[in-house]
Amino acid sequence: MNPILSKYAHLLVNYCLEIQKGDRLYIRSTTLAEPLIREVYRAALQAGGMPIVDMEFREKGKIFMEEAEGEQLRFVSPLYKQAMETFEAYLYIRAPYNLKGDGQLDPEKVKITKEATAPISKTYFERTATRALKRNLCQYPTIAAAQNAGLSLEEYERFIYGACNLFEENPIQKWLDVRTFQQQIVDVLNQREKIQYKGNGIDITFSTKGRTWINSDGQTNMPSGEVYTSPVEDSVNGVINFSYPAVYMGNEVEDVTLWVKDGYIEKWEAKQGKTFLDQIFEIDGTRRFGEAAIGTNYNINRFTKNILFDEKIGGTVHMAIGQSYLQAGGKNISSIHWDMIAGMMDGGEIYADDEKIYDSGRFLFVE
């Protein structure tokens, strides 16, 4: 047994997923994550759960997209479908072999597969909204992900385990402390209705009337450290520039600026990758926002081209085009949910009902 992976598995099974006796757990990853999967499998059995493992091999997705045609593209795994519709828990461990291969896929084939899985995605969002499906997304360190982050594998391992508080004596207690800290923030935001982000290239407002700000405390993402909501769909107005590169399906789009009127993205620009952005905005639901959020994890202090970590960077905000969060009250539906990040450390401000509550990466009412 690897002690750090055993600790990781304990955190995932007993804190993130809260596996109870009889819970069916669907574990999905690649064969590279086998060392962590072993420990998660062990911990889930010890908790009384019934784990099932689905491991993808190298370039499985690429081979499928190259060779599949017609009905093959529309075929959905019965196991995946059943798990999303009926299981109690779902763990997706990111462990990529290659982070660049998806950028060369046929966009029309990608669109067909997205449409085929849309009904399951709808069920997934409905069940995770109520935790009928307890879901967690986490990361296992691989060479591809480390290289993408500009780190050695050992450096990337330390980065991941540190971000997850696994070097702490009691990681679960540390995440309970995060929950307490962030609850102060959501308690204030949930009393307000109008939010404004202001910064370099940013002046955008939206309503959260009837919506809920969520305290993301590590149960649905590990690591976490953000508060988020789904803005009222037709309330978003203004312009926002995303200073961090936006990465999706292996495609990197730089310096994205969006112009929005009454919730609809009317115009967009990007210094690099605009063709891919054009393709995404042809997909239903992508020209409205499904999420507005604020990163609060100041232990994640570098950009790694991995949205699981990057969207939580302390001193940033992000907005996602596409699918809303039902648990926040969102109503936008899309097969896409793409987070884009903007830095706020250099003079960025947030106003709530016209009161300044945030300046240069820090909330003004919490320690």
C-alpha positions in Angstrom: 0.0 0.0 0.0 1.2 3.5 -0.9 0.5 5.6 2.2 -0.3 8.9 0.4 -2.6 7.1 -2.0 -4.3 5.3 0.9 -4.8 8.6 2.5 -6.2 10.0 -0.8 -8.6 7.1 -1.2 -9.8 7.5 2.4 -10.6 11.2 1.7 -12.4 10.4 -1.5 -14.5 7.6 -0.2 -15.3 8.8 3.3 -15.4 12.6 2.9 -16.1 13.4 -0.7 -18.5 10.5 -1.6 -19.6 9.6 1.9 -19.9 5.9 0.9 -22.4 4.1 3.0 -23.2 0.3 3.2 -24.8 -0.8 0.0 -23.8 2.3 -2.1 -23.0 1.4 -5.7 -19.9 3.3 -6.8 -18.9 3.7 -10.4 -15.2 4.5 -10.7 -14.1 5.7 -14.1 -10.5 6.5 -15.1 -7.6 5.3 -17.3 -5.3 2.4 -16.7 -2.6 4.9 -15.6 -4.5 5.5 -12.3 -4.5 1.8 -11.3 -2.5 2.5 -8.1 -5.1 5.0 -6.8 -8.0 2.9 -8.1 -6.7 -0.1 -6.1 -6.8 2.0 -2.9 -10.2 3.5 -3.7 -11.6 0.0 -4.4 -10.2 -1.2 -1.1 -11.6 1.8 0.9 -15.0 1.5 -0.7 -15.3 -2.1 0.2 -14.2 -1.3 3.8 -17.0 1.3 3.9 -19.6 -1.3 2.8 -19.9 0.0 -0.8 -20.1 -2.0 -4.0 -17.5 -0.5 -6.4 -17.4 -1.1 -10.1 -14.3 0.0 -12.2 -14.3 1.2 -15.8 -10.7 1.9 -17.0 -9.9 3.3 -20.5 -6.8 2.3 -22.3 -4.4 4.6 -24.3 -6.0 6.5 -27.2 -9.4 4.7 -26.8 -11.3 7.9 -27.5 -9.1 8.8 -30.4 -9.5 5.4 -32.0 -13.3 5.6 -31.6 -13.5 9.0 -33.2 -11.3 7.9 -36.1 -13.1 4.6 -36.8 -16.7 5.0 -35.7 -19.4 6.1 -38.1 -23.2 6.5 -38.0 -24.9 4.6 -35.2 -21.6 3.7 -33.7 -21.1 7.4 -32.8 -24.6 7.5 -31.2 -24.0 4.3 -29.1 -23.8 4.9 -25.4 -22.2 2.5 -22.9 -25.1 0.7 -21.1 -22.9 0.5 -17.9 -22.3 4.3 -18.0 -26.0 4.9 -18.6 -27.1 2.7 -15.8 -24.6 4.2 -13.4 -25.7 7.8 -14.1 -29.4 6.9 -13.8 -29.4 4.5 -10.8 -26.1 4.3 -8.9 -25.5 6.2 -5.6 -22.0 7.4 -6.3 -19.6 8.3 -9.1 -15.9 8.9 -9.0 -14.1 10.2 -12.1 -10.3 10.2 -11.7 -8.5 12.2 -14.3 -5.4 10.4 -15.4 -4.6 11.3 -19.0 -2.2 9.7 -21.4 -2.3 12.6 -23.8 -3.8 16.0 -23.5 -3.3 17.1 -27.1 -4.9 14.3 -29.1 -8.5 15.5 -28.8 -7.7 18.8 -30.5 -7.4 16.9 -33.9 -10.8 15.2 -33.6 -13.5 15.7 -36.3 -15.8 18.4 -34.8 -18.9 16.9 -36.5 -18.3 13.5 -34.9 -17.7 15.2 -31.5 -21.0 17.0 -31.9 -22.9 13.8 -32.7 -21.5 12.0 -29.6 -22.4 15.1 -27.5 -25.9 15.0 -28.8 -26.1 11.2 -28.1 -25.1 11.6 -24.5 -27.2 14.8 -23.9 -30.2 12.9 -22.2 -27.7 11.1 -19.9 -26.0 14.5 -19.1 -29.4 15.9 -18.2 -30.0 13.0 -15.8 -26.5 13.4 -14.4 -27.0 17.1 -13.6 -30.5 16.5 -12.1 -29.2 13.7 -9.8 -26.0 15.4 -8.8 -28.0 18.5 -7.9 -29.7 16.7 -5.1 -26.8 14.3 -4.3 -29.0 11.4 -5.3 -25.8 10.7 -7.2 -22.8 11.6 -5.0 -20.2 12.6 -7.5 -16.5 13.6 -7.2 -13.9 14.6 -9.8 -10.3 14.3 -8.8 -6.8 14.0 -10.4 -4.1 11.3 -10.5 -0.7 12.6 -11.5 0.5 11.5 -15.0 3.4 12.6 -17.1 1.1 14.2 -19.7 -0.6 16.3 -17.1 2.7 17.3 -15.5 4.2 18.3 -18.8 1.1 20.4 -19.6 1.5 22.2 -16.3 5.2 22.8 -17.0 6.3 20.6 -14.0 8.2 17.4 -13.5 6.1 14.4 -12.4 7.4 14.6 -8.9 6.7 18.3 -8.7 3.2 17.7 -10.1 2.6 14.9 -7.5 3.5 17.3 -4.7 1.3 20.0 -6.3 -1.8 17.7 -6.4 -1.3 16.2 -3.0 -0.7 19.6 -1.5 -3.8 21.1 -3.1 -5.8 18.2 -1.7 -4.4 18.8 1.8 -3.0 15.2 1.9 0.2 16.3 3.6 -1.9 17.4 6.6 -2.3 15.1 9.5 -6.1 15.2 9.1 -7.1 16.1 5.6 -10.8 15.8 6.3 -10.6 18.4 9.1 -8.8 20.8 6.8 -11.7 20.5 4.3 -14.2 21.1 7.0 -12.3 24.3 7.8 -12.6 25.3 4.1 -16.3 24.7 4.4 -16.6 27.0 7.4 -14.5 29.8 5.7 -16.5 29.7 2.5 -19.8 29.6 4.3 -19.2 33.1 5.5 -19.0 34.2 1.8 -22.0 32.4 0.5 -24.1 33.6 3.5 -23.4 37.2 2.3 -23.9 36.5 -1.4 -27.1 34.7 -0.9 -28.6 37.9 0.7 -27.8 39.9 -2.4 -29.4 40.0 -5.9 -27.1 42.0 -8.2 -23.5 41.1 -8.7 -20.9 43.0 -10.7 -17.4 42.0 -11.7 -15.0 44.8 -12.5 -11.4 44.6 -13.6 -9.0 44.9 -16.5 -11.2 44.3 -19.5 -14.1 43.3 -17.2 -17.3 45.1 -16.5 -20.1 42.6 -16.3 -23.3 42.4 -14.2 -25.8 39.7 -13.5 -28.7 38.9 -11.3 -28.8 36.0 -8.8 -32.4 36.7 -7.7 -33.9 33.3 -6.9 -30.6 31.6 -7.3 -28.3 30.0 -4.7 -24.6 30.4 -4.2 -22.9 27.1 -3.5 -20.1 26.4 -1.0 -17.8 24.0 -3.0 -15.9 22.4 -0.1 -14.2 19.4 -1.8 -17.1 17.0 -1.9 -17.9 17.3 -5.6 -14.4 18.3 -6.7 -11.1 17.3 -5.0 -9.4 19.7 -4.6 -11.9 22.6 -4.4 -12.0 26.1 -3.0 -14.7 28.2 -4.8 -18.1 29.6 -4.4 -20.4 29.5 -7.4 -23.9 30.1 -8.7 -25.9 30.1 -12.0 -26.8 33.6 -13.0 -30.4 34.4 -14.1 -30.1 33.5 -17.8 -31.2 36.8 -19.4 -29.7 39.1 -16.8 -26.0 39.0 -17.8 -24.8 42.3 -19.4 -21.5 43.8 -20.3 -18.0 42.6 -21.4 -15.6 40.2 -19.8 -12.0 39.4 -20.8 -10.6 36.1 -19.6 -6.9 36.7 -18.9 -6.0 33.0 -18.5 -6.0 30.6 -21.5 -9.3 28.7 -21.8 -8.7 25.0 -22.4 -11.4 22.6 -23.5 -11.1 19.1 -25.2 -7.4 19.6 -25.8 -8.0 23.0 -27.5 -6.4 26.1 -26.1 -8.0 29.5 -26.7 -6.2 32.6 -25.5 -7.3 36.0 -24.5 -11.1 35.4 -24.9 -13.3 38.5 -24.7 -17.1 38.1 -24.7 -19.7 40.8 -25.2 -23.1 40.0 -23.6 -26.5 41.6 -23.9 -29.5 40.4 -21.9 -27.8 37.1 -21.2 -26.9 36.4 -24.8 -23.3 36.3 -26.1 -23.5 38.6 -29.1 -19.8 38.8 -30.0 -16.5 37.2 -29.2 -12.9 37.5 -29.9 -9.8 35.5 -29.1 -6.1 36.1 -30.0 -5.6 32.3 -30.5 -8.1 29.5 -31.2 -11.1 31.5 -32.3 -12.0 28.9 -34.9 -12.6 26.4 -32.2 -14.6 29.0 -30.2 -16.7 29.6 -33.3 -17.5 25.9 -33.4 -18.5 25.7 -29.8 -20.8 28.6 -30.1 -22.8 26.7 -32.7 -23.8 24.1 -30.1 -27.2 24.7 -28.4 -27.0 26.6 -25.1 -23.4 27.8 -25.3 -24.2 31.4 -25.9 -25.6 31.8 -22.4 -23.9 31.4 -19.1 -24.4 28.5 -16.8 -22.1 29.6 -14.0 -20.5 32.5 -12.3 -17.9 31.8 -9.6 -15.1 33.1 -7.4 -11.9 31.1 -6.7 -10.9 31.0 -3.0 -8.1 28.4 -2.8 -4.9 30.4 -2.2 -2.8 27.2 -2.0 -3.4 26.8 -5.7 -1.1 29.7 -6.9 -0.1 28.7 -10.4 -1.9 28.0 -13.7 -1.6 24.4 -14.8 -3.9 24.2 -17.8 -6.2 21.9 -15.7 -9.6 23.5 -14.9 -10.0 21.2 -11.9 -7.3 23.3 -10.2 -7.2 26.5 -12.2 -10.8 27.6 -11.6 -10.1 27.5 -7.8 -7.0 29.8 -7.9 -7.4 32.3 -5.1 -7.8 35.8 -6.6 -9.7 34.8 -9.7 -13.3 34.7 -11.0 -14.6 32.5 -13.7 -17.8 32.2 -15.8 -18.9 29.1 -17.7 -20.7 29.0 -21.0 -23.4 26.4 -21.4 -25.0 24.0 -18.9 -26.3 25.5 -15.7 -26.2 24.0 -12.2 -29.7 22.9 -11.2 -28.7 23.0 -7.5 -28.1 26.7 -7.9 -31.4 27.2 -9.7 -30.0 27.5 -13.2 -32.1 26.7 -16.2 -29.8 26.8 -19.2 -29.3 23.4 -20.9 -26.3 22.5 -23.0 -24.0 19.5 -23.7 -21.1 22.0 -23.0 -19.9 23.4 -19.7 -16.7 25.4 -20.3 -15.2 27.5 -17.5 -13.1 30.5 -18.4 -11.0 32.3 -15.9 -10.1 35.9 -15.2 -7.5 37.2 -12.8 -8.6 39.8 -10.2 -5.4 40.3 -8.1 -4.5 43.5 -9.8 -7.3 45.8 -8.8 -10.2 43.5 -9.6 -13.4 44.3 -7.7 -16.7 42.6 -7.0 -19.9 44.5 -6.0 -23.0 43.0 -4.5 -26.1 45.2 -4.6 -23.7 48.1 -5.4 -21.6 47.5 -2.3 -18.0 46.7 -2.8 -17.2 43.4 -1.1 -14.0 42.3 -2.8 -10.8 44.0 -3.9 -7.7 42.7 -5.6 -8.4 39.0 -4.9 -9.7 39.3 -1.3 -13.1 39.5 0.3 -13.4 42.6 2.5 -15.6 41.0 5.2 -13.7 37.8 6.0 -10.2 37.1 7.4 
